[in-house]
Amino acid sequence: MSKPSLLRRVFSGFWAGLTWFRLALSNILFLVFLGLIYVLYFSGGQQPMPEKAALLLNLGGTVVEEKSHTNPLQALLGEPAPTEREVLLRDVLDAIRHAAGDPAITALVMELDYLVSSGISKNLEIAEAISVFKASGKPVIAVGDYFSQDQYLLASQADEIILNPMGAVPLEGFASYRNHFREALEKASVSMHVFRAGEHKSMAEPFLRDDMSAEEKALTERWLRDLWGRYTAVVEERRELEPGAIDRLIASYHSLLAETGGDSARLAREQGLVDRLLVRSDANDYLIQVVGAEDDEGFYEAVVFERYIAHQRPVSFQPVTGDRVAVVTAEGNIMSGEQPPGTIGGDSLARLLRQTAEQDGVKAIVLRVNSGGGSVFASERIRQALARVRAQGLPVVVSMGSLAASGGYYIAAEADQIWATPATLTGSIGVFMAFPTFEQLLDRAGIHTDGVGTTSLAGSLRFDRPLNPQVAQSLASGVNFTYQGFLDLVAAGRGLERAQVLELAEGKVWSASDALRLGLVDDLGSLREAIASAAELGGLGEGYQVEYVQEPLSPRDLLLQQLASRIGVLAPWPGLGAGVQQLVQPLASVARMLAEMNDPAHLYMRCLSCSALP
């Protein structure tokens, strides 16, 4: 037998080496996978809690009702910056309530320097849980270098507030300012076509005016003052300040600060906003005394709330059984089709509602809505799903979060009951369509469009041609038809006369107290109170279970998600501070809003004036 050629031997050796390398790499990856399993379920999962510690509420990022979808593998590569990090509201509430009855937890400490946004509505729900914790007799301490207005509302719930001597509490009030583009569009030779139903639909104003109309200013100022009044009332009550003290402080802040020589921390203490001025090391020593324990590195002993709640409710692959209330979350902009968590998909949410209603033991559904609206088509898809659930004899209760307006209210109007938090914004009953054409701009550039079509309407919706008057009339008719359906839905769902609905509609935004007075909602209360009401409607007695329903994850995604979450608890937060993150957040929000406008008919029920919600 002849000896193989040199080329064949080289090729065979290369192939054998490649095969060996492939097998070795597969074995390494398998060992890494086993290591991840160990870290998740044996190492981190079984790590014992300290015998004595504080529950550390170190909220970093944005507090949300439902976390947005993230690639688990991407999450494993590093902890996101605070502006991208999300904290689940339910984790915060459950951790505080569990800790209230845990003898190993001796105090609650809030470190809020990295909190970017939580909003007054969520803060009030957290404040309710903190009241439960304080009722156990354990102290609550807030410590920070600098408290933003959002952070301070949470900090004010503490028994003591510790501020860095170089810090400040810069309260300023609530505001709603938006850019207006009429003149800019005119100068750019862009024709903006807006069709709206509802005279006060604020969505159109930025394209049609150079300023906010007097009517819109009056409506916006009304709900802003309502929210600010709730903010100041809570702070003044918790800090034992006289009514109106916060407004008086803001009005004279410049002169009071001058009297202290520009020492903003001293001013905060003198005005009763904080209790102690301590540098970090002294604050740590004080917290060691309060908590009654310190760790090996000399810091006060503390358990991060995410690790604590993960220990209290470990991952379970067993389905929830027995009679129960199912809670489904609708968080984000409403879009057509299948959408990941953090965005409301017309198809995905409708399917989840249907599947939930078909489960044995589900006696009622609570839909937690936190949305300013979006696609008309997707909103109607969800409404139809809710109507089918109710037709099966299953009660549906809507619990409104910070915002349930326009399309968010459209889906809520189908429910048996609507609950709003005291700081919810709702209403904005109206419909709009808006799009530009660029024929004038192209003409100025010397670009002209011409051609033929088989009918007078063919090619009418091109951006490089003027809008056909026949098409404009058809679009206006479509918007009005959708608006009339919206009015009928609210009238039927809320038991109101159509004339009443017309008066409170037209795109007007209402505070929770006004919405209750007008009949848009049934009661004011937290998600827990809405769940209790749903249990009563479902005929459930005491001891019923509550199931928080989510889109099912594959075992692979569940594993990676849990591991990413565990690593996230332990990792520090790189990136910019919360103040800088808040500056860039509006730009990111606008870009995301444009990307999320995917209604097939380009019809929207969306409250953009609510984007300034505190």
Secondary structure, 3 states (H helix, E strand, C coil): CCCCCHHHHHHHHHHHHHHHHHHHHHHHHHHHHHHHHHHHHHHCCCCCCCCCEEEEECCCEEEECCCCCCCHHHHHHCCCCCCCCEEEHHHHHHHHHHHHCCCCEEEEEEECCCEEECCHHHHHHHHHHHHHHHHCCCCEEEEECCCCHHHHHHHCCCCEEEECCCCCCCCCCCCCCCCCCHHHHHHCCCEEEEEEECCCCHHHHHHHCCCCCHHHHHHHHHHHHHHHHHHHHHHHHHCCCCCCHHHHHHHCHHHHHHHCCCCHHHHHHHCCCCCEECCHHHHHHHHHHHHCCECCCCCECEEEHHHHHHHHCCCCCCCCCCCEEEEEEEECCEECCCCCCCCEEHHHHHHHHHHHHCCCCEEEEEEEEEECEEEHHHHHHHHHHHHHHHHCCCCEEEEEEEEEECHHHHHHCCCCEEEECCCCEEECCCEEEEEEECHHHHHHCCCCCCCCCCCCCCCCCCCCCCCCHHHHHHHHHHHHHHHHHHHHHHHHHHCCCHHHHHHHCCCCEEEHHHHHHHCCCCEECCHHHHHHHHHHHCCCCCCCEEEEECCCCCHHHHHHHHHHHHHHHHCCCCCCCHHHHHHHHHHHHHHHHHHCCCCCCCCEEECCHHHHCC
